[in-house]
Amino acid sequence: MATTLHEPPQIDLNNISGAGNGGSINIPTDGGLRAALDVSRPTSSSAIWVAMFAICMMFAAFTSALIVRKGSSMDWQSFALPSILYFNTFLLLVSSATLEIARRRVDVFMKGDRSSAERPTLWLYITLGLGLLFVAGQYIAWSQLRAEGMYLATNPSSSFFYVLTATHALHVLGGLGGLLYVVYKLSNLTLRRNAMVSTARYWHFMGALWVYLMLLLWIKL
C-alpha cells in the first residue's frame, strides 16, 4: 500500500514584521525581544485567586474553632498580646504601600518609558526587607510569650495564638518567595506583568488577613 508524503508547509520569514495587530510577531528594535515576548503572553491569574480562597477557608475554620472552643471551655486563660505585634502590623501595612509603588514603577518600566522611572528593584527590596522584619518580629513575639511561660500546649488560648500567627507567617514567607521571583525576572527583563500583579495581590491579601487576625486575637484572647 503506497503512502503519500505531504510536503510540510513553508514559513515565509518576510511576513514576520513589527506591524502589530495583523497576526504578525512584533520584534522590537531595542534588543528587548525576550521581555516583549514574555509580556505579550497572556497568563491566567486564577491560581492566585484559588490560593487566596483556600487560605480564607482555612482561617475561617480556625476562627470557628476558636470561638467554639472558648465558648465551651472552662480553662480558657486570656492574656495580653505582645506589644511588638502592633509594630509588626505597621511594618506589614507599610510593605503593602512600598510594593504598590514598585508595581506602578514596574508598569512604567516594562512599557519602555525608562527615562521617567529607574528600574524599580529598590522598592521591591524595601518590601522584602519589611517582610523579613515582620517575620522576625513574629518570632520575637513568640519568644516573649515563652519567657512568660506561655507555650503551645499551656492553654487553649496560647495554642490558638501560636497556630494562627505561625500559619500566617508561613504564608508571608511564601509571599517573600514570590517577591524574590519577581526581582529575578525583572533583572533578566523577562518579567510578565501578570506575575507582578498576582504577587502584589497576594501580598496585599496577607496584610488584610493579618489585620483581621489582630482584631480576632485582641477581642477573643
PyMOL commands that set and color helices and strands:
alter all, ss='L'
color gray80, all
select helices_A, chain A and resi 13-15+33-40+46-71+84-110+121-147+156-187+193-220
alter helices_A, ss='H'
color red, helices_A
deselect
rebuild
show_as cartoon
